[in-house]
Structures are given as C-alpha cells and as structure tokens.
Amino acid sequence: MPGIDETLTFIPLSIAVLTVSDTRSLDDDKSGATLAERITKAGHRLSDRAIVPDDVEAIREKVGGWIADPAIDVIITTGGTGFTGRDVTPEAIEPLFEKRMDGFSAVFHRVSYEKIGTSTIQSRTTAGVANATFIFVLPGSPGACKDAWDGILASQLDYRYRPCNFVEIMPRLDEHLKRGKLQG
C-alpha cells in the first residue's frame, strides 16, 4: 500500500511559489497564500514567493532565475493555465523543460474531476524538470492549488512516501550533465 514510511526521516525542500496574475498583489493572492501555507505546514522551506503579470517574458524571466538557483528544489506556479488570451503560463514555461511530466497533468485532472467534474478540462496544468528543478504549473484558483498539493504534491515531495517519490530521485536529475563532464 502507498503511504508514509515513519521509519524514514523527512527531508525539507526549498520551494518557490509564483502567482501569475495581472490583478493580484501579495495582500490578496489567495492561491499563492494557500500554497505557501501548505508548503510550510508540511515542513518545507518557502524559498521565495512572487507575482508577475500574464506575460510570457516576465514569467520566463522569474522561473528561469529560479531554475538557475541551485538553492531552489521545486517551483510551483499558479495562474494562467486557462484558454483566454491572457493565459500564457504553459507557453512561457514548457519551453524551459528538459523533460515533461505528462503524468502530473493526468493525475491532477483525475483529482480535480472528483471535485469539479468536467470543468477540469478548462485547465492546461503541466509539469516538468529543468536544471534538476521540479516545476509544477497549476491553475489560479485556491481550490485547484489545494487539490494539487493535497492530492499529489504533499506525498510526492515527501521523501518518506512509498513506493517512490520525487525527493529520492533528485540527486540523479542532472546525471546527464555529470556524464557529459566526465566524457569531455
């Protein structure tokens, strides 16, 4: 059965949260606050939290900076995953991925479907890995952030979760770079 192995030690991660919105500030950003609260309550470190407008370059600049920062293990964005003209977060972030995580979207939609039914198809949530950093692109509603954290991320970002989790593979995410250096 999947679950937490209490004999193992919890390993806190450094997680950055980005809200993509033309209208929110840190004072009224409920989705970013929801994620920040869950991250710290789980025992992880909130390494940074920011808000950028629905603009491809602004999103890429912020996420790209965090990807380049070796102190950040995980990036979670919220907002900009719909179908309107201003929803550009997947377009901004997916080109940064070295590897896509298609299963994240599939599981997110399954979890979300249980809460909001077929309305889940209005989200283009996505995930991937870049520079040994996990990146999760979530919808902008607090409910979607709760669903993603509670239904997927809380367990996958916990080293004690069995049968497997993201934390245990983190040391090997950049092994292609190490091999290249050894061969060169």
N, C-alpha and C positions, 0 to 999 in steps of 0.2 A: 504494500500500500504506500502511496506517496505521502510524504509528511516530513516534519521536522525531527531530526535525529538529535535529541537533547544531550548526547554524549559529546557532540562537537561544539567548538567554540564559535560564536558569532563573529564575523569579520565585517566591521563597518566600512562602507564605501563612501567616496566623495561624489555627491550628485549635484548637478547644476540644473536649474529649472528656468525655462524660457517661456514667457507668455507672448504670443503673437497677437497683437490687437492694436487697432487704431484708436480705440476708445477707453481702454483701461489704464489705470495707474496702480502702483503698488497698494494704495489705500483701498481700492475697490476690486482688486483682482482675486475673485473667489476661487477660480480654478488653480492658479499658482499657489494660493494660500492652502488649498486642500492638499496639493502635492507636498508642499513644504512641511505641513503638519504631519502628514503620514511618513515622510522620509525621516524626520527627526524622532518621531514616536517609535519607529522601527529600530532606531539606534544608529542610523546612518548620519553622515555629516552633510548639511546643506552647504555646498562649497560656494555657490553663487546663485543669485536669482535676479532676473532682468525681464524687462518688457521692451519689445521692439514693434514697430508698425508692420502691417501686412505688406512687406516689400521684400522681394527676393534678395536683393543685395544686403539689406540690413539683417535679414535672417541668416544668410550665409556668413556674413562677417562675424556675427556673435557666435554662432555654432562653430564656425571654423576656428575661432580663437580658443574656444573651449576644447575642441578636438586636439589642438596643438599643445594644450596644457597637460603635462604628464600627471599633475595632481588631481585631475578630474577623471573619474572612472566611468560615469554614466551621465548622459544628457537626456532630460525629458522636456519636450516642448508641448505646449497646449495652445490650440487655436489654429485656424487657417486650414482645416482639413476638409472643408465642405466643397461645394460646387459653384459658389458665386465668384464673380470676377476678382474679388479681393482675396480669395482663399488660395494662397500660393505656397503654403509651408511645405507640402511634399515636393513641389517643383524646386524649391530652394534647397532642400536638404538631401533628397535622394541622389543627386549627382556627387555628393560628398561620400556616399557609402562605398566602402571597398567590397562589402558583402551585404546583400539584403537578407532580411529575416522574414520571409513570407509567412511563416507560421504564426508570428505575432499578430498580424492582421486577422488571420483566420480565427485564432483563439479569442482575440478581442471581440470580433463580431459575434462569436458564439456566446460569450459572457454578456455582451450588450443586448443581444436578441432576447435573452431571458428577462431583461428589464424594460426595453422599449420596443420590442417586436421588430417589425420590418423597417422601422425608422433607422436602424443601424446602418442600412446601406447608404445613407447620406454622409457617411464618414469615409475619408480616404486615409485612415490611420496607416502608418507604416513604421518600419524599424530596420535598423542595420548596424553595422560596425564600421568604424573608421579610426585608424591610428590607435587600435587597441581600446577604443572607447565605444561603449554601447550607446545607441541613440534610439529613443522612442518618441514618435510623433503622434500626439494624442489630440482628440477633438477639444474644443474650447469650453465645454460645459463641465461644471463641477461633478455632475453625475458620471460622465464619461471618465473623468480623472479617477474618481473613486473606483469605478468598475475595473479600469486598467490596473490600478495599484493593488486593490484588494483581490482581484481575480487572477492576476498574472505576476505583476512585478514584485509584490511582497515576498512571494515564495521564490521566484527565480533570482532575486537579488539577495537571497539568504543562503550563505554557504552550508548551512545545516540541512537544507531541503534535499530530500532524496526522492527519486533515484538520481537526479542530477540537477544542476543549476548553473547559472551564468558565472558565478563567482569562481567556481573551481576551474573554469577554462580560461579565465582572464590571463594567467601567466603565459598562455600559449597563443594568444590572439595575434601577436606580432612575430610569430616564429618564422614566417616567410621573410621578414626583414632580416632576422638573425642569420638565416641560411644564406641569404644574398651577401651579407657581410663576410661570412665565413668562406664562401666560394670566391669572393673578389680578392 
